[in-house]
Amino acid sequence: MSEQGLQQARRKMTDAGVGPTAIDVFSHYYERVASGATGLISEDSIRPVGEVPALDDIGVDEQQAREALDRTVFIKLNGGLGTSMGLARAKSLLEVRDGSTFLDILVRQALSARRRYGARLPLLLMDSFNTHEDTLAALAKHPGLPVDGLPLDFLQSKEPKLLASDLTPVEWPADPSLEWCPPGHGDIYASLHDSGLLDRLLAAGYRYATVSNSDNLGAIPDARIAGWFAATGAPWCSEVCERTPNDRKGGHLAVRRADGRLILRDTAQTAEADMRFFTDETVHRYFNTNNLWWNLEALRAKLDETGGVLGLPLIRNTKTVDPTDPGSPAVIQVESAMGAAIELFDDARVLKVGRDRFVPVKKTNELLLLRSDVYEIGDDGVLRARVGRIPGIDLGPAYTFVDEFDRRVPHPVHLREANSLTVTGDWSFGSDVRVVGDVVLGAEGGTVPDGAVLRAR
């Protein structure tokens, strides 16, 4: 059934208006899945990355930094709906603080960097079919944002979920939208190729791109990194952070023993027997921030060489067609990671950065922190920590979805004096609540009154 399934999937994608390169990329992964490929990367096939340069140690001439940033494009991945947080539109439209959304703050970062460095610095969003309209509507209040006639966004593709039983595209009349899934952020390359946007950027004189997730407000357009990256002449750079015992889930970089190439390994690419190595921060010291720097000419050459099909490592995810219904048919989603392209380039670089460049929001835990006095956000949109150590936050299931979180925590919580806050029960917080030290609120639940000071018992 695999050949029949592939042809059905290709027709379905063509009928939905998916670009030809994206269809070819999907076909590549389909054939790998049909042949039994798992995408797993075994521990004995890799070795840890050694010492890497640190941002704190690099020096760049300011004029060189200005010139490099002027030739850089600021790309943000904006295709996610934030469904894990109960959202039904782009996560970037979620209010962070003081009435500003992630998207508002990203715009502020771009415009501020333009003013400071005299750089063009276009902001480009990779939207999905789900986030495109809402995002462009929200950007309408920023009329000074477009640059050089470039669009504000480009669309990532979509692909059919495959029945695990026979690899044919699933049909789900109850909600046809659930028949589709995003192909992972590795799709950015096919999307740039099919849209013609990469060629437009090169024609307009841009040579570099800084790429990151829209929910990571720490990944600002940094002129120092731009200048350093331009001076290296390298085709690629991945930003990494030092791992701690709290960083056991995210992907890490490693060196492939067979050819000495830098590679990215994610959780879904790690066998259960190797998870003890994957999660050991003393073995694999650096985690991948998904903040990337590209030389656009090198990327163009690689896409030309491969016909747009980069052949990134497979990520095979088995789920149910309806994520909310465990009894619905099992499906396979084939994905790839944007950062995995590091293995395609000679002389790819790695740069160790501070945690200030990695502040993602995946759960309401992080949202509580961003809305607190632990951080401040200036007129330049730069997120600045006001404490030396960020408190650990662990909120229970009552706070999983944003609307429930907002109902229970309608005001910012003062966390500058906190070491940690653990909330297991259903608690509602009043205004001006202050947390000091290590605080645990138990399963009994209750109300924290206005002005309360919570201390360790």
N, C-alpha and C positions, 0 to 999 in steps of 0.2 A: 504493500500500500504506500510505501514511501514516495515513489515517483509520482503516483497519482496525487498524493497529498501535497507534494511540492507544487505541482501544476495548479491545483486548486488554490493554494495559498498565493501563488504569484498572480493568478487572475483576480483574486479578491483584493489584493493590494493595488493592482493596476486600476481596477474599477473604483477604488477609493481615492485615487489620485496620488498615491505614494510615488515618489521619484524613482527613476530607473536604477540609480546607484544603490539606493536603499533596498530595492528589491533584490539586486544582485548580492548585496551583503547578507540579507536574510537567507538567500538561497545557499550561500556558503555555509552558514551556521546550520541550516536545516540538514544539509548533507552530512555534516559532522555528527549531528544528533542521530540521524538515521543509521550512521555507521557504528553507533554505540559509544561515541566520545562522551566523556563525563566532564571534561574541562578541569579535572583535578591536577594540582601541581604538588608533587610529592616532596617531602622534606629532604629526602636524599638527593634530589635533583638540583637543589639550590644551596647557597651559603649566605650567611648574613652580610649585609653591607657594612663596610668598615667606616673609618672616620670620613666625614664630609665637611665642606666649607660651611661656615656659619654666617648668617647675615650680620651679626654683630661685629664680625671681623673684616668685612669687606669695606674698601674705600673707593669712592667714585667721584670723579670731577663733576661739579654741579652742572657745568655746561653740557658735558657728555650725558648726564642724567636727563637734562631738559630735552636734548635732541632725541634721545631714545624714547622718552615718553611721548613726544610729538609724533612718533612713528608707531605708536602702540595703540591697539584697540582693546577695550575693556569689555570682555564677554562674560555674561552671567547665565548659568543654567537655570531656566525658569519654567520648566515643564511640569513640575510636581504640583499636585493638588493639596498636599498635606492631609491626605485621607487618614493617616495614622493618628492625626490630631483632631479628626472629626470635621475637617474642612472640605468644602465642595468647590473651591476655586483656588487660584494660585496662592501658594503659601506666602509669596512675597507681598500679597495684599493684606496680610494680617498686621494689625497695629502692634508696633513694638513698644512705643512710649510716646507720651505727649502728643498724641494724635497722628504721629508719623508711622507709616508702614515700612516694611523692609524696602519696598520699591522706592519710596520717598527718600530714604536714607542713601540708597545706592545712587540715586540721581544727585543728591547733595554731594556725595563723595566725588562723582565724576566732574561736576561743575566746579567744585572747589579746587580740584587738581588742575583743571584747565586754567583757572585764574592764577593759581600759584606758579605754575611752570610755563604758562603761555603755550600749552599743548592743545592739539585738536581733540584727542582722546575720545573717540566715539564710544558710547555705551550701547552694546548690542545684546539683546536677550534671545537665548534659544528657547522659544515657547513651544508648547505642544498645541494640538488642536483644541485641547481643553482650556488652555490659559491665554491663548492669543487675544481674543476679543476683550476680555476683562482687563488684561494688562495694557493694551493700547488705549483703552478708554481711560484708565487711570493715568497714563502718561500724557494725556491731552492737556493736563494742567501745567505741563512743563514745556512751553512752546520753544524755549531756547535750547532744547536738548539735541535735536538732530544736527548732524555734521556732514558736510560734503555731499548732501543729497542722499546719504546712506539711509537704509531703513532702520527702524528702531528694534526690529526683531526679525528672526527667521524661524521657520518651523522645523522641529524635529519630526521624524516620520513615525509611523505606527506599524505594528505587525500583528498578524492573527495569532491568538493562542492556539496551541496544538493539542488535540486529544492525546493523552498519554498512551492510550490503547492502540492507536494506529497512525498517529502523527498527521491526521487530517485536521483542517481548520474547524474549530468547535463552532457549533451553532447554538445560540441561546436566545430564542425568541422573546423570552420574558424581559430581557434587557440586552438588545443587540450591542450596546456599547461595551458590554463585558466580554464580547468576542475578541476584543483588541487589547493590546498592551503596548507600553513603550518598550523600545529595544535597548534600554540602558543608555547612559550618557555617552557611550562609545559611538552612538549614532551621530554625534556632532560632526564627524568628518564627512560622512555621506551627505548630511544636510547642507554643509558648507559647499560641497561639490555640486549637488543637484541644484541648489539655489543660485549658483553663479556668484555668490557673495565673496568667496575667497578671491576670485579673479578681480572683482570690483575693488576690494581692499588693496590688492597689490597695485592695480592701476592708479589708485589714488595716493600711492606712496607709502602705504603702511607696510611695515616689515615684521612687526612683532605683535603677539597677542598675550594678554594675561587673562586666564580663564579660571573661574571658580563658581561655587554654588551660590545662588541668590540668598540663601538663608545664612550665609557666613559673612557677617558684616565686618569681620576682621581683615578680610582679603581685599584691602583697599588698593587702588592703583599706585604702586610704590615706585617713585622715580629712581631711587637708589638701586633697587633690584633691576629695573629696566636698563639702567646704564651699565650695570655689571653684566647682565645677560648679553647685551649688545656687544660689549667688549670681549666676551669669551668667544664669540663667533659660533657658539654651540647651536644645534638645531632645536634643543629641547631642555627644559629644566622642570623638575618636580620639587615642590616645597614639601619638606617633612618636618615633623616635630619629634623630640625625644619621647619615647613611650614611658608611661608610668604603670603601676598596677591597675589603674583605672582605664587604661587604653588597650583593652584586650579584644575588642570586637572589630575594630576597623582594619582595613587592608594595610599591608606593609610592603616595603620594597625589599628585594633580595637580588642576589647575583646568580644567574643560571650557570651551573657548573659546565654544561656542555660547550658554551661559547663565550662565557664571561659577560653576557649582556645583563644589564639591569632589567628587572621585571617587577611587575606588581602582582601580588597574590592577595586575593580576597577570601573572606570566610567561606563563601560558597565554592571556592576552588580548593578547599583544604579537607582532606579525608579525616574522619573522626580520630583515627589512630595518630594523626599528626597535630591534632589541636593542642596538645600540651606544648609543642614547640611554637605554634602560631601565637598562643596567648602568653608566652614567656617573654617579658620585656627585656630580660637579660640576654636572650638569644637574638631576637630581631628587635633592634634598639629604636628603629624609626617607623612611625606610622605615616601613611599617606594622607595629606591634608586635602587632596583634590584641588589644590591651587597649582596651576600649570603655567608655564611660559613657553611659547612656540616661536620659532622663526618661520614666518609664513611662506617664505620662498622654499625652505626645506620641506615644509608640509606639502606645498603645491607639487614639488618634484616627486615626493613619495606617492601622492595620489595619482600622478601621471604614470608612474612606474607600475602601480598596481591596478590601474583602471578604476580607482576609487574603492576597491575592496582590500582594505588593509590587512584583513585576516587576523584581527586581534584575538587573544585567547577567549574561548567560549566560557560563558557563565550560564549554566543550565539550572533553571529554577522550576521545581515542581510545586504547583499550587492547585487550588480548585477554581473553576471558572468564575464562580461567585465567591469572592473572598470571605463574605459574611455567612456562607452556607457550606460547612464542612462536608455535607452530603452531596454537593453538586459534583459533576464529573471532574476527575483529575486532569490537569492540563500542564503542558510544558511551555515555559516562556524562555526564549533564547535571548540572551543579553550579552553585552560587552561593556567594559569599563573604559572611559576616556583615558585614564591615566596609564592603561596597559600599553598604549602606543609608545611608551618610553623604550620598549625593547626593539623598536624598528630603526632606531637612529644611532649611528656611530657618534661617539663623543657626547652622548646625553649626560646632563649634569643633575646633581642633587644639591639642594641648598637647605640647610637647617635653619628654621625660623623659630621665633618665639610664639608662645601661646596666644599672643595678641593678634596673630594672623589666622587663628583657628578658633572661631567662636560660633559654631553652627547651632542651629535650633532644630533638634529632632523631636524633642518632647517638651511638655509644659515645664519640666524642671528647668530647662535653659531659658524658657520664656520668663519664668519667675525671676531669674537672675538678671536678665536684660532689663526688666522693668524696675529693678531695685536700685538702691543707691550704691551698689557695688560698681556700677558703670555710670559714666556720663557720656553723652554724645554732643559734640560741639556743633557749631554752625557749619563746619567742614564735613560733617557726617562721620567723623572718625570716632570709633568706639574706644574709650579709654577706661581702663580699670583703675579704681580708686583705692584698691587694696593690694597688698603684696601676694596674697594667696586667695584664690577664688574659692568660696565655700562650696562644700558638697551638698547637693540637693537631691532628695529622694522622695518623690510624691507618690502616694498610693493610687489605686485604680480609679478612685472618685475624681481624679484630676486629669485623666487621660485626654479627654476631649476639651477643646478650647472653650466651648460655651459653658461647660460645667466648671472649668477652671475659673473663667471670668466671674461666674456667679458666686463662687466660694472665695475668690481672691480679687475683689473689685478694686482694691487700692494697692499701690506699690508697698512692698514689705521692706523694712530697713534691715539689711543683711551685712553691713560693713563690719560689724563686730562678731559676726557668726563664724564658726568653724564648719558647722554642718547643721542641716535641718532635715529631719526625717518625719514624714507625716504618713501614718499608716491608716488612720481612720478618716471619717468624713468630718472635716473641720471647716468652718467658715471664719474668715479673718476680717476684723474691723479695720479702721483706718489707723495709720501711724503705729503699726505693730513693729516692735523692735526685737530682734533675735540676737542673743549674746552667747557665745561659746557653742557647745554641742547640744542641740535641743531635739527631743523626740516627742512627738504628739502621738498618742496611742490609738488603739483600735476603737476605743469608746466613742471617739468623735466629740463634737461640741462646737462652741463658739469662742473665738479669741476676741475679747472686747477691744474697743477703740483705745489706743494708747498703751496697750499691754506691753510689758517687757518680759520676754520668754528667756529663761535661763536654764542651764543644765540642772537637773535635780540631783 
